[in-house]
Amino acid sequence: MHTYLEHIQPGRNMARFYSVQVLPTLFGTWHVIRTWGRIGSKRGQSIRREFADMATAIREHDKWIQSKRKRGYQAKGVSPSASSRALPATFPPVSPALRDFPRMSGFQIDSGSPRAAHPGPGSGSPIRH
């Protein structure tokens, strides 16, 4: 589910956007991603929150959309409801071994090497997976 809102007031030099998305994660939880900023700007802000179930995430989505509409934002684009998509009502449980698996940021070089995990060009050290 994705909703895109805009608030434009030329007299005040105001051209803002607000976007709210509800997306499933690979671990059976749901993310609500809010993005906002000035229309046409390369910069903006974003925040992500995680929820245990889709219903709670959709309630959060609807809360933010209602709040922004009260402030003058108008919907410019709305994707189909997450509840109407062909997604399973629940995902299979994640195994405890995967849930506690440490997050890795990249490749590692020889286990005893003090060098960086991502050597620069011409370092002469191959990256091992």
DOGUMAR-961454 format. One record per residue (C-alpha): residue number from 0; residue in one letter; x, z, y. Coordinates in pm, 1 decimal. Example, Ala and Ser with C-alpha at 12.3 -4.5 7.8 and 13.67 -1.06 7.14 Angstrom:
2
+-----+--------+----------+----------+----------+
: num : residu :        X :        Z :        Y :
+-----+--------+----------+----------+----------+
:   0 :      a :   1230.0 :    780.0 :   -450.0 :
:   1 :      s :   1367.0 :    714.0 :   -106.0 :
+-----+--------+----------+----------+----------+
END
This chain:
129
+-----+--------+----------+----------+----------+
: num : residu :        X :        Z :        Y :
+-----+--------+----------+----------+----------+
:   0 :      m :      0.0 :      0.0 :      0.0 :
:   1 :      h :    140.2 :    -98.5 :    337.5 :
:   2 :      t :    -20.7 :    -67.7 :    681.6 :
:   3 :      y :    131.9 :   -208.5 :   1000.4 :
:   4 :      l :      4.7 :    -91.5 :   1341.5 :
:   5 :      e :     90.7 :   -192.3 :   1698.4 :
:   6 :      h :     32.1 :    -31.4 :   2037.9 :
:   7 :      i :     82.8 :   -269.0 :   2330.6 :
:   8 :      q :     25.0 :   -185.1 :   2699.3 :
:   9 :      p :    195.6 :   -440.9 :   2924.8 :
:  10 :      g :    124.4 :   -238.7 :   3241.0 :
:  11 :      r :    330.8 :     48.6 :   3102.8 :
:  12 :      n :    591.7 :   -182.7 :   2943.5 :
:  13 :      m :    489.4 :    -42.0 :   2604.7 :
:  14 :      a :    519.8 :   -243.4 :   2284.6 :
:  15 :      r :    545.7 :    -15.0 :   1981.9 :
:  16 :      f :    493.1 :    -56.4 :   1610.0 :
:  17 :      y :    425.6 :    191.0 :   1330.5 :
:  18 :      s :    439.8 :    112.0 :    959.9 :
:  19 :      v :    337.4 :    331.6 :    663.4 :
:  20 :      q :    408.4 :    234.9 :    301.0 :
:  21 :      v :    318.7 :    401.1 :    -29.3 :
:  22 :      l :    554.5 :    299.8 :   -310.1 :
:  23 :      p :    608.4 :    420.0 :   -669.8 :
:  24 :      t :    955.4 :    536.6 :   -769.2 :
:  25 :      l :   1130.4 :    480.9 :  -1099.0 :
:  26 :      f :   1088.2 :    847.7 :  -1185.9 :
:  27 :      g :    708.5 :    864.9 :  -1171.5 :
:  28 :      t :    680.6 :   1005.2 :   -819.6 :
:  29 :      w :    556.4 :    833.4 :   -504.1 :
:  30 :      h :    724.7 :    773.7 :   -168.7 :
:  31 :      v :    553.5 :    751.2 :    168.4 :
:  32 :      i :    784.7 :    562.5 :    403.7 :
:  33 :      r :    707.0 :    570.6 :    775.6 :
:  34 :      t :    889.3 :    335.4 :   1014.2 :
:  35 :      w :    841.6 :    310.8 :   1391.5 :
:  36 :      g :   1001.5 :    176.1 :   1705.1 :
:  37 :      r :    980.2 :    -82.5 :   1982.3 :
:  38 :      i :    851.5 :   -426.5 :   1881.1 :
:  39 :      g :   1138.6 :   -675.9 :   1877.6 :
:  40 :      s :   1407.3 :   -409.6 :   1866.9 :
:  41 :      k :   1673.7 :   -424.6 :   1598.6 :
:  42 :      r :   1672.6 :    -47.7 :   1587.2 :
:  43 :      g :   1396.9 :    184.0 :   1485.9 :
:  44 :      q :   1348.3 :    504.2 :   1295.9 :
:  45 :      s :   1233.6 :    573.5 :    945.3 :
:  46 :      i :   1150.3 :    874.2 :    730.6 :
:  47 :      r :   1065.8 :    900.4 :    361.5 :
:  48 :      r :    875.7 :   1176.2 :    179.8 :
:  49 :      e :    827.3 :   1213.5 :   -192.6 :
:  50 :      f :    501.4 :   1315.6 :   -362.4 :
:  51 :      a :    422.7 :   1406.3 :   -721.9 :
:  52 :      d :    112.9 :   1186.7 :   -751.8 :
:  53 :      m :    -37.6 :    874.3 :   -599.5 :
:  54 :      a :   -350.9 :   1047.4 :   -464.6 :
:  55 :      t :   -145.3 :   1288.4 :   -253.3 :
:  56 :      a :     71.6 :   1005.0 :   -123.6 :
:  57 :      i :   -236.6 :    802.4 :    -24.4 :
:  58 :      r :   -383.4 :   1104.4 :    156.6 :
:  59 :      e :    -56.7 :   1134.8 :    352.1 :
:  60 :      h :    -70.7 :    761.2 :    433.0 :
:  61 :      d :   -430.5 :    788.9 :    555.5 :
:  62 :      k :   -349.6 :   1098.7 :    764.6 :
:  63 :      w :    -75.3 :    914.2 :    956.4 :
:  64 :      i :   -284.4 :    600.0 :   1005.5 :
:  65 :      q :   -576.0 :    803.2 :   1141.2 :
:  66 :      s :   -342.5 :    994.6 :   1374.7 :
:  67 :      k :   -190.2 :    673.8 :   1514.7 :
:  68 :      r :   -528.8 :    504.8 :   1561.1 :
:  69 :      k :   -641.2 :    802.3 :   1772.0 :
:  70 :      r :   -338.8 :    733.2 :   1995.5 :
:  71 :      g :   -433.1 :    368.6 :   2051.4 :
:  72 :      y :   -248.8 :    188.0 :   1770.0 :
:  73 :      q :   -435.3 :   -105.6 :   1614.1 :
:  74 :      a :   -394.3 :   -236.2 :   1259.4 :
:  75 :      k :   -222.6 :   -576.0 :   1244.8 :
:  76 :      g :   -162.1 :   -592.0 :    872.1 :
:  77 :      v :   -288.7 :   -401.2 :    569.6 :
:  78 :      s :   -192.6 :   -466.6 :    209.9 :
:  79 :      p :   -430.8 :   -394.1 :    -77.8 :
:  80 :      s :   -495.9 :    -30.9 :   -156.6 :
:  81 :      a :   -248.6 :    121.2 :   -398.3 :
:  82 :      s :   -542.5 :    242.3 :   -605.5 :
:  83 :      s :   -668.1 :   -117.2 :   -651.9 :
:  84 :      r :   -335.9 :   -249.0 :   -779.3 :
:  85 :      a :   -266.4 :   -298.7 :  -1144.8 :
:  86 :      l :    -47.7 :     10.3 :  -1172.1 :
:  87 :      p :    -82.1 :    271.6 :  -1441.4 :
:  88 :      a :   -272.1 :    585.0 :  -1342.2 :
:  89 :      t :     20.8 :    791.6 :  -1465.1 :
:  90 :      f :    372.2 :    702.8 :  -1562.5 :
:  91 :      p :    531.9 :    830.1 :  -1880.4 :
:  92 :      p :    724.7 :   1153.4 :  -1827.0 :
:  93 :      v :   1091.5 :   1121.7 :  -1739.6 :
:  94 :      s :   1322.1 :   1265.2 :  -2000.0 :
:  95 :      p :   1499.4 :   1586.6 :  -1888.0 :
:  96 :      a :   1835.6 :   1420.8 :  -1957.2 :
:  97 :      l :   1765.1 :   1151.5 :  -1694.8 :
:  98 :      r :   1611.5 :   1390.6 :  -1444.2 :
:  99 :      d :   1930.9 :   1599.4 :  -1431.4 :
: 100 :      f :   2161.7 :   1296.8 :  -1435.9 :
: 101 :      p :   2399.1 :   1313.6 :  -1138.3 :
: 102 :      r :   2365.1 :   1040.1 :   -879.0 :
: 103 :      m :   2665.7 :    812.3 :   -869.0 :
: 104 :      s :   2777.6 :    634.9 :   -553.3 :
: 105 :      g :   2994.7 :    365.2 :   -706.8 :
: 106 :      f :   3251.8 :    266.2 :   -961.0 :
: 107 :      q :   3539.4 :    482.7 :  -1071.0 :
: 108 :      i :   3897.4 :    383.6 :  -1128.1 :
: 109 :      d :   4110.3 :    535.0 :  -1406.6 :
: 110 :      s :   3993.1 :    892.2 :  -1459.3 :
: 111 :      g :   4327.3 :   1042.0 :  -1354.7 :
: 112 :      s :   4381.4 :    820.8 :  -1050.3 :
: 113 :      p :   4386.6 :    994.2 :   -710.8 :
: 114 :      r :   4302.5 :    664.8 :   -536.4 :
: 115 :      a :   3965.4 :    593.9 :   -373.7 :
: 116 :      a :   3673.4 :    478.4 :   -584.7 :
: 117 :      h :   3658.9 :    151.2 :   -387.8 :
: 118 :      p :   4011.7 :     21.0 :   -332.7 :
: 119 :      g :   4064.4 :   -224.7 :    -49.2 :
: 120 :      p :   4158.5 :   -587.4 :    -94.2 :
: 121 :      g :   4504.7 :   -642.5 :   -227.8 :
: 122 :      s :   4536.1 :   -291.6 :   -367.9 :
: 123 :      g :   4641.9 :   -434.9 :   -701.4 :
: 124 :      s :   4420.8 :   -198.8 :   -894.6 :
: 125 :      p :   4132.2 :   -346.5 :  -1091.9 :
: 126 :      i :   3799.1 :   -169.0 :  -1079.5 :
: 127 :      r :   3689.7 :    -44.3 :  -1420.0 :
: 128 :      h :   3326.3 :     13.2 :  -1506.1 :
+-----+--------+----------+----------+----------+
END
